[in-house]
Amino acid sequence: MTDRLFSDHYLQGLDDAEREVIARVRTLCREKLGPQAATVASEDVFAWDTFRTLANEGVVATAFPREYGGTDARQVVRIRIIEDLGRVCSTAASMITGTDLSARAVVAGASEALKQQLLPPLCRGEIQTAFALTEPGAGSDVRRLASVARREGDHYVLSGHKKFITRASTADWFIVVARLTGNDFGKGGHFIALLVPKGARGLSVSAEVPKLGWFGVPISSLSFQNVSVPVTHRLGKEGDGFALAQDALLRARIGHAAMALGRAIGAVEIAATYACDRNTFGKALGEHQGVQWMLADMVTQIEASRALLCATAQKYDRGDADTAIFASMAKLHATDLCMKVVTDALQLTGGRGYLKDFPLERFFRDAKLNQIGEGASEVHKTVIGRDVARRAATAQRNPCLRDGSLTDY
Ligand SMILES: Cc1cc2nc3c(=O)[nH]c(=O)nc-3n(C[C@H](O)[C@H](O)[C@H](O)COP(=O)(O)OP(=O)(O)OC[C@H]3O[C@@H](n4cnc5c(N)ncnc54)[C@H](O)[C@@H]3O)c2cc1C
């Protein structure tokens, strides 16, 4: 087996069992997921075979605690798994990041009885959950949620609309974030997360909505009209809804960054191979300095972004307080970089890259969503910038500066 184009030094920090999981994923990518990726992504219907393969191979279970049948992999391992999947098949990678997004609130907030009921079959891929946060009037500005839940004795009455919900057509359960009626709008804990089964009276799921990429994981809209939800199906406490959503989004953001880097790695591998094979103006494309500089920029930026993501995953595993800011930086950098790398890789492969039967056409369409989902790039920039401005007010000064106000100079 020849070496890969991209460094594997991150694997050195993992133990034997963790390296074994990654080796299994790589075999799966080489023998099945990679060769099948174009077929899987040829129509936007749920890719059951890919999902069941990931479940049977124990990849889905990496997201869940051991006491419920999971393997509770560290994030430093999961980013390697998702990167490898993203290198060949965005559908497979998104099924793993989507597992975090859609099931994390059950792990973090469900009662013991619900965990016993749902987590083992979720680990085995026998059932699915969907995460329903986004609404027609609340996407980036998620605090504008208009879905409401009103408590009536031992149940809540839930009404509202959700859109862009991944797996809505295949989910057995929905995690729905709504506003508790009777509470003020604004900061604080006025949101609630409820677990609603498919088929609940008053719940309707729209037809699947056509989209640009990420085929194999369709989206639909949801409508709740006075749906009765038992209090026992609340996740966390009243007021925990927003925190549970942020907890799920944090893991999914780290996954989005890993998926984007995997796709960027795949794109460079494909473009570099083309540059070796293709001759222009009397020499291989890759011998032209302009092409080498393009490849150099791509590889250097990807390795820098992998280092940032690895630091973020380590922070997550340690429970560092600034993990969320690092996750914003890692997602912003990796997903914007992926879009640029895939665009440049397609440029390098000329007309061949533009054809449907060449993987870069699919990579190009898939790259866009990573910049939008789980917080658009601009939203992460705002979060990061706000944090810098806040901390600068009290941070240790640069020793080159005098004491006192800088405006006195
Ligand atoms: C394929 C797909 C799958 C999805 N799956 C799910 C799911 O499973 N569950 C779920 O709840 N949601 C899901 N979403 C929703 C997704 O999280 C939202 O689309 C995303 O958060 C952006 O919200 P929005 O589309 O309403 O964009 P808007 O809020 O309308 O923002 C539009 C654009 O404006 C810019 N922008 C926004 N705010 C600012 C700002 N403050 N400063 C500068 N620029 C800004 C950004 O570029 C942004 O892309 C999915 C979306 C898609 C497309």
The ligand as an SDF file (V2000), in Angstrom:
LIG
                    3D

 53 58  0  0  0  0  0  0  0  0999 V2000
  -29.8490   20.5300    3.5240 C   0  0  0  0  0  0  0  0  0  0  0  0
  -30.1680   21.1820    4.8240 C   0  0  0  0  0  0  0  0  0  0  0  0
  -30.3230   20.4100    5.9530 C   0  0  0  0  0  0  0  0  0  0  0  0
  -30.6850   20.9880    7.1630 C   0  0  0  0  0  0  0  0  0  0  0  0
  -30.9400   20.2000    8.2450 N   0  0  0  0  0  0  0  0  0  0  0  0
  -31.4760   20.7610    9.3690 C   0  0  0  0  0  0  0  0  0  0  0  0
  -31.9410   19.9440   10.4320 C   0  0  0  0  0  0  0  0  0  0  0  0
  -31.8460   18.7190   10.4030 O   0  0  0  0  0  0  0  0  0  0  0  0
  -32.5060   20.5440   11.5150 N   0  0  0  0  0  0  0  0  0  0  0  0
  -32.6280   21.9070   11.5970 C   0  0  0  0  0  0  0  0  0  0  0  0
  -33.1510   22.3850   12.5940 O   0  0  0  0  0  0  0  0  0  0  0  0
  -32.1710   22.7210   10.6040 N   0  0  0  0  0  0  0  0  0  0  0  0
  -31.6250   22.1720    9.4880 C   0  0  0  0  0  0  0  0  0  0  0  0
  -31.1880   22.9730    8.4560 N   0  0  0  0  0  0  0  0  0  0  0  0
  -31.2880   24.4200    8.5990 C   0  0  0  0  0  0  0  0  0  0  0  0
  -29.9330   25.1380    8.6800 C   0  0  0  0  0  0  0  0  0  0  0  0
  -29.3550   24.9370    9.9400 O   0  0  0  0  0  0  0  0  0  0  0  0
  -30.1910   26.6120    8.3430 C   0  0  0  0  0  0  0  0  0  0  0  0
  -30.4170   26.6690    6.9520 O   0  0  0  0  0  0  0  0  0  0  0  0
  -29.0350   27.5230    8.7390 C   0  0  0  0  0  0  0  0  0  0  0  0
  -28.9380   27.6130   10.1400 O   0  0  0  0  0  0  0  0  0  0  0  0
  -29.2160   28.9220    8.1740 C   0  0  0  0  0  0  0  0  0  0  0  0
  -30.4950   29.4190    8.4440 O   0  0  0  0  0  0  0  0  0  0  0  0
  -31.3780   30.0040    7.2460 P   0  0  0  0  0  0  0  0  0  0  0  0
  -31.3260   29.0550    6.1210 O   0  0  0  0  0  0  0  0  0  0  0  0
  -32.6900   30.3900    7.7790 O   0  0  0  0  0  0  0  0  0  0  0  0
  -30.6030   31.2990    6.7590 O   0  0  0  0  0  0  0  0  0  0  0  0
  -30.8710   32.8180    7.2040 P   0  0  0  0  0  0  0  0  0  0  0  0
  -30.9560   32.9140    8.6670 O   0  0  0  0  0  0  0  0  0  0  0  0
  -31.9880   33.3590    6.3820 O   0  0  0  0  0  0  0  0  0  0  0  0
  -29.5040   33.4920    6.7290 O   0  0  0  0  0  0  0  0  0  0  0  0
  -29.1880   33.6030    5.3310 C   0  0  0  0  0  0  0  0  0  0  0  0
  -27.7460   33.9690    5.1880 C   0  0  0  0  0  0  0  0  0  0  0  0
  -27.5580   35.2640    5.7270 O   0  0  0  0  0  0  0  0  0  0  0  0
  -26.2550   35.3720    6.2740 C   0  0  0  0  0  0  0  0  0  0  0  0
  -26.3880   35.8370    7.6610 N   0  0  0  0  0  0  0  0  0  0  0  0
  -27.2830   35.4340    8.5940 C   0  0  0  0  0  0  0  0  0  0  0  0
  -27.1060   36.1120    9.7430 N   0  0  0  0  0  0  0  0  0  0  0  0
  -26.0750   36.9560    9.5360 C   0  0  0  0  0  0  0  0  0  0  0  0
  -25.3920   37.9200   10.3460 C   0  0  0  0  0  0  0  0  0  0  0  0
  -25.7160   38.1290   11.6360 N   0  0  0  0  0  0  0  0  0  0  0  0
  -24.3770   38.6200    9.7990 N   0  0  0  0  0  0  0  0  0  0  0  0
  -24.0060   38.4110    8.5080 C   0  0  0  0  0  0  0  0  0  0  0  0
  -24.6030   37.5040    7.7080 N   0  0  0  0  0  0  0  0  0  0  0  0
  -25.6180   36.7970    8.2030 C   0  0  0  0  0  0  0  0  0  0  0  0
  -25.6110   33.9950    6.1540 C   0  0  0  0  0  0  0  0  0  0  0  0
  -24.7830   34.0010    4.9950 O   0  0  0  0  0  0  0  0  0  0  0  0
  -26.7730   33.0660    5.9290 C   0  0  0  0  0  0  0  0  0  0  0  0
  -26.4040   31.9460    5.1440 O   0  0  0  0  0  0  0  0  0  0  0  0
  -30.8130   22.4100    7.2460 C   0  0  0  0  0  0  0  0  0  0  0  0
  -30.6130   23.1900    6.1060 C   0  0  0  0  0  0  0  0  0  0  0  0
  -30.3240   22.5990    4.9080 C   0  0  0  0  0  0  0  0  0  0  0  0
  -30.1830   23.4810    3.6930 C   0  0  0  0  0  0  0  0  0  0  0  0
  1  2  1  0
  2  3  1  0
  2 52  2  0
  3  4  2  0
  4  5  1  0
  4 50  1  0
  5  6  2  0
  6  7  1  0
  6 13  1  0
  7  8  2  0
  7  9  1  0
  9 10  1  0
 10 11  2  0
 10 12  1  0
 12 13  2  0
 13 14  1  0
 14 15  1  0
 14 50  1  0
 15 16  1  0
 16 17  1  0
 16 18  1  0
 18 19  1  0
 18 20  1  0
 20 21  1  0
 20 22  1  0
 22 23  1  0
 23 24  1  0
 24 25  2  0
 24 26  1  0
 24 27  1  0
 27 28  1  0
 28 29  2  0
 28 30  1  0
 28 31  1  0
 31 32  1  0
 32 33  1  0
 33 34  1  0
 33 48  1  0
 34 35  1  0
 35 36  1  0
 35 46  1  0
 36 37  1  0
 36 45  1  0
 37 38  2  0
 38 39  1  0
 39 40  1  0
 39 45  2  0
 40 41  1  0
 40 42  2  0
 42 43  1  0
 43 44  2  0
 44 45  1  0
 46 47  1  0
 46 48  1  0
 48 49  1  0
 50 51  2  0
 51 52  1  0
 52 53  1  0
M  END
$$$$
